Amino acid sequence: MRLIAPDSIIIYLMQPIIREILYEAPRVNLVFNSLPSEEINQAIVNGTADIGIDCDKGHFPDTAVHLPARPFHACLIASPFMAPAERDFITSHQRKTVSMILNEPYANYQKGIAAYLD
């Protein structure tokens, strides 16, 4: 079985699910790969993956079965050594001197945070 998901889902959500799959079906050959969100639908369509797990961004094609799991919220973590004004991510329309480090340049959460702060 070939599963794909973005890094964030693999790291923060999939560990107990993977453990359960391996416990319940120990003979299943489980291959788990990380892909950017925008590539998951195509991997299912072209057959390079059996199951794709992604965040709902409202752009799933009608030919894909998409079942919701549960709602999630983003969490920002900042150094306690940052200036208090730089740690304020509540006030909208700000310009920050810090950068977000992530591996998906078009990640849904990055777009949401950027839109909120702009």
C-alpha positions in Angstrom: 0.0 0.0 0.0 1.4 3.4 -1.1 0.4 6.4 1.0 1.3 10.0 0.5 0.8 13.1 2.6 2.5 16.5 3.2 5.3 16.5 5.8 3.2 18.4 8.4 0.5 15.7 8.3 3.1 12.8 8.5 4.9 14.4 11.4 2.0 15.6 13.5 -0.8 13.2 12.8 0.1 10.0 11.1 2.3 8.3 13.7 -0.5 6.6 15.6 -2.3 5.6 12.3 0.9 4.1 10.9 1.4 2.1 14.1 -2.2 0.8 14.0 -1.9 -0.2 10.4 1.3 -2.1 11.1 -0.2 -3.7 14.1 -3.5 -4.7 12.5 -2.0 -5.8 9.2 1.6 -6.8 9.8 2.0 -8.3 6.4 1.0 -5.2 4.5 4.0 -3.6 2.7 3.4 0.0 3.7 5.3 2.7 1.7 4.8 6.2 3.0 6.1 9.2 1.0 5.9 12.9 1.6 4.7 15.1 -1.3 3.7 18.8 -1.4 0.0 19.3 -1.2 -0.4 20.5 -4.8 1.0 17.1 -6.1 -1.1 14.7 -4.1 -4.2 14.6 -6.4 -2.0 13.9 -9.4 -0.2 11.1 -7.7 -3.5 9.4 -7.0 -4.7 10.0 -10.6 -1.5 8.7 -12.2 -1.3 5.7 -9.9 2.0 6.4 -8.1 0.0 6.3 -4.8 -2.9 4.3 -3.5 -4.1 6.7 -0.8 -3.4 10.5 -0.5 -3.9 12.4 2.7 -4.1 16.2 2.5 -5.6 19.3 3.9 -8.9 20.4 2.4 -8.2 23.5 0.3 -11.5 23.2 -1.6 -9.8 22.1 -4.9 -10.4 18.4 -5.0 -11.6 17.1 -8.3 -15.0 15.4 -8.5 -13.3 12.2 -9.5 -11.4 11.9 -6.1 -13.1 10.6 -3.0 -12.4 13.0 -0.2 -13.5 12.3 3.3 -13.0 14.8 6.1 -11.1 13.6 9.2 -11.3 16.5 11.6 -10.6 20.2 11.7 -7.2 21.6 12.6 -5.7 24.9 13.6 -2.1 26.2 12.9 0.3 26.8 15.7 3.1 29.4 15.5 6.1 28.9 17.7 8.5 31.8 18.3 11.7 32.2 20.3 11.2 33.7 23.8 14.2 35.9 23.0 12.2 37.8 20.2 11.1 41.3 20.9 7.5 41.3 22.3 6.2 43.2 19.2 7.7 40.5 16.9 5.9 37.8 18.8 2.5 39.4 18.2 0.7 37.3 15.5 -2.7 38.4 16.7 -2.8 41.9 15.3 -3.5 41.9 11.6 -1.8 44.1 8.9 1.7 43.8 10.2 5.1 43.7 8.6 7.4 41.2 10.4 11.2 41.1 10.3 11.2 37.3 10.8 10.8 34.6 8.2 8.8 31.4 8.2 10.9 28.3 7.3 9.0 25.5 5.5 9.4 23.2 2.6 6.2 23.9 0.8 6.2 27.4 -0.7 2.5 27.2 -1.6 1.4 25.7 1.7 -2.1 26.5 2.8 -1.1 27.7 6.2 1.6 29.9 4.8 -0.9 31.6 2.5 -3.3 32.0 5.4 -0.8 33.6 7.7 0.6 35.9 5.0 -2.9 37.0 4.0 -3.7 37.7 7.7 -0.6 39.7 8.4 -0.7 41.7 5.1 
